[in-house]
């Protein structure tokens, strides 16, 4: 149960950070580093970040952000393993 709560929180955070970074990019203000965005994705926020990438049309062309999909597959395996 703790894993589910953790994943809900971190994915909401990842989604929001994606939106904030996109707005910052449009307004040409302080940006969230790509390292931080990828780190939160590795830590389990990949689902929220993928949703944010598509809704906000953000970081979809950057090659290194294609790894977010790999992180999602890894987290799916972790979730399935945890609940089986």
Phi and psi restraints in degrees (value plus and minus 20) as a CYANA .aco file:
   2 UNK   PHI     -83.2   -43.2
   2 UNK   PSI     -55.3   -15.3
   3 UNK   PHI     -83.2   -43.2
   3 UNK   PSI     -61.7   -21.7
   4 UNK   PHI     -83.6   -43.6
   4 UNK   PSI     -65.2   -25.2
   5 UNK   PHI     -82.4   -42.4
   5 UNK   PSI     -64.3   -24.3
   6 UNK   PHI     -78.5   -38.5
   6 UNK   PSI     -67.6   -27.6
   7 UNK   PHI     -85.9   -45.9
   7 UNK   PSI     -57.4   -17.4
   8 UNK   PHI     -81.9   -41.9
   8 UNK   PSI     -67.8   -27.8
   9 UNK   PHI     -84.8   -44.8
   9 UNK   PSI     -67.9   -27.9
  10 UNK   PHI     -89.2   -49.2
  10 UNK   PSI     -49.9    -9.9
  11 UNK   PHI     -95.5   -55.5
  11 UNK   PSI     -55.1   -15.1
  12 UNK   PHI     -83.5   -43.5
  12 UNK   PSI     -63.9   -23.9
  13 UNK   PHI     -80.9   -40.9
  13 UNK   PSI     -64.9   -24.9
  14 UNK   PHI     -82.6   -42.6
  14 UNK   PSI     -62.2   -22.2
  15 UNK   PHI     -81.1   -41.1
  15 UNK   PSI     -67.2   -27.2
  16 UNK   PHI     -84.1   -44.1
  16 UNK   PSI     -61.7   -21.7
  17 UNK   PHI     -83.1   -43.1
  17 UNK   PSI     -56.5   -16.5
  18 UNK   PHI     -83.0   -43.0
  18 UNK   PSI     -63.8   -23.8
  19 UNK   PHI     -85.3   -45.3
  19 UNK   PSI     -62.5   -22.5
  20 UNK   PHI     -83.5   -43.5
  20 UNK   PSI     -63.4   -23.4
  21 UNK   PHI     -86.0   -46.0
  21 UNK   PSI     -57.4   -17.4
  22 UNK   PHI     -84.5   -44.5
  22 UNK   PSI     -65.0   -25.0
  23 UNK   PHI     -82.0   -42.0
  23 UNK   PSI     -60.4   -20.4
  24 UNK   PHI     -83.7   -43.7
  24 UNK   PSI     -57.1   -17.1
  25 UNK   PHI     -85.6   -45.6
  25 UNK   PSI     -61.1   -21.1
  26 UNK   PHI     -86.2   -46.2
  26 UNK   PSI     -62.4   -22.4
  27 UNK   PHI    -105.6   -65.6
  27 UNK   PSI     -22.2    17.8
  28 UNK   PHI      35.9    75.9
  28 UNK   PSI      27.0    67.0
  29 UNK   PHI    -135.4   -95.4
  29 UNK   PSI    -190.1  -150.1
  30 UNK   PHI     -71.3   -31.3
  30 UNK   PSI     112.7   152.7
  31 UNK   PHI    -128.8   -88.8
  31 UNK   PSI     132.8   172.8
  32 UNK   PHI    -102.0   -62.0
  32 UNK   PSI     112.7   152.7
  33 UNK   PHI     -85.5   -45.5
  33 UNK   PSI     129.8   169.8
  34 UNK   PHI     -82.4   -42.4
  34 UNK   PSI     -53.6   -13.6
  35 UNK   PHI     -80.9   -40.9
  35 UNK   PSI     -63.0   -23.0
  36 UNK   PHI     -86.1   -46.1
  36 UNK   PSI     -60.9   -20.9
  37 UNK   PHI     -84.6   -44.6
  37 UNK   PSI     -62.0   -22.0
  38 UNK   PHI     -89.6   -49.6
  38 UNK   PSI     -56.0   -16.0
  39 UNK   PHI     -83.3   -43.3
  39 UNK   PSI     -64.2   -24.2
  40 UNK   PHI     -86.9   -46.9
  40 UNK   PSI     -49.4    -9.4
  41 UNK   PHI     -89.1   -49.1
  41 UNK   PSI     -63.2   -23.2
  42 UNK   PHI     -83.1   -43.1
  42 UNK   PSI     -56.4   -16.4
  43 UNK   PHI     -95.1   -55.1
  43 UNK   PSI     -17.5    22.5
  44 UNK   PHI     100.0   140.0
  44 UNK   PSI     -25.6    14.4
  45 UNK   PHI    -107.3   -67.3
  45 UNK   PSI      -3.7    36.3
  46 UNK   PHI     -83.9   -43.9
  46 UNK   PSI     -54.7   -14.7
  47 UNK   PHI     -88.7   -48.7
  47 UNK   PSI     -64.5   -24.5
  48 UNK   PHI     -86.1   -46.1
  48 UNK   PSI     -56.8   -16.8
  49 UNK   PHI     -89.5   -49.5
  49 UNK   PSI     -60.5   -20.5
  50 UNK   PHI     -81.1   -41.1
  50 UNK   PSI     -63.8   -23.8
  51 UNK   PHI     -80.8   -40.8
  51 UNK   PSI     -64.5   -24.5
  52 UNK   PHI     -83.9   -43.9
  52 UNK   PSI     -58.6   -18.6
  53 UNK   PHI     -78.4   -38.4
  53 UNK   PSI     -61.2   -21.2
  54 UNK   PHI    -101.6   -61.6
  54 UNK   PSI     -58.4   -18.4
  55 UNK   PHI     -90.0   -50.0
  55 UNK   PSI     -65.2   -25.2
  56 UNK   PHI    -111.4   -71.4
  56 UNK   PSI     -22.5    17.5
  57 UNK   PHI      31.6    71.6
  57 UNK   PSI      34.7    74.7
  58 UNK   PHI    -145.3  -105.3
  58 UNK   PSI     111.0   151.0
  59 UNK   PHI      42.6    82.6
  59 UNK   PSI       2.9    42.9
  60 UNK   PHI     -99.7   -59.7
  60 UNK   PSI     -39.7     0.3
  61 UNK   PHI    -117.9   -77.9
  61 UNK   PSI     -31.3     8.7
  62 UNK   PHI     -96.8   -56.8
  62 UNK   PSI     108.3   148.3
  63 UNK   PHI     -81.0   -41.0
  63 UNK   PSI     -64.1   -24.1
  64 UNK   PHI     -84.1   -44.1
  64 UNK   PSI     -41.1    -1.1
  65 UNK   PHI    -103.3   -63.3
  65 UNK   PSI     -24.2    15.8
  66 UNK   PHI     -89.4   -49.4
  66 UNK   PSI     -42.0    -2.0
  67 UNK   PHI     -86.2   -46.2
  67 UNK   PSI     -39.8     0.2
  68 UNK   PHI     -79.1   -39.1
  68 UNK   PSI     -54.7   -14.7
  69 UNK   PHI     -87.0   -47.0
  69 UNK   PSI     -57.0   -17.0
  70 UNK   PHI     -84.5   -44.5
  70 UNK   PSI     -62.5   -22.5
  71 UNK   PHI     -79.3   -39.3
  71 UNK   PSI     -58.6   -18.6
  72 UNK   PHI     -83.3   -43.3
  72 UNK   PSI     -62.1   -22.1
  73 UNK   PHI     -82.5   -42.5
  73 UNK   PSI     -63.4   -23.4
  74 UNK   PHI     -82.0   -42.0
  74 UNK   PSI     -63.3   -23.3
  75 UNK   PHI     -87.4   -47.4
  75 UNK   PSI     -53.2   -13.2
  76 UNK   PHI     -82.8   -42.8
  76 UNK   PSI     -62.8   -22.8
  77 UNK   PHI     -81.6   -41.6
  77 UNK   PSI     -63.7   -23.7
  78 UNK   PHI     -81.0   -41.0
  78 UNK   PSI     -64.8   -24.8
  79 UNK   PHI     -84.4   -44.4
  79 UNK   PSI     -64.8   -24.8
  80 UNK   PHI     -83.2   -43.2
  80 UNK   PSI     -64.0   -24.0
  81 UNK   PHI     -81.3   -41.3
  81 UNK   PSI     -60.1   -20.1
  82 UNK   PHI     -85.5   -45.5
  82 UNK   PSI     -54.2   -14.2
  83 UNK   PHI    -124.2   -84.2
  83 UNK   PSI     -13.9    26.1
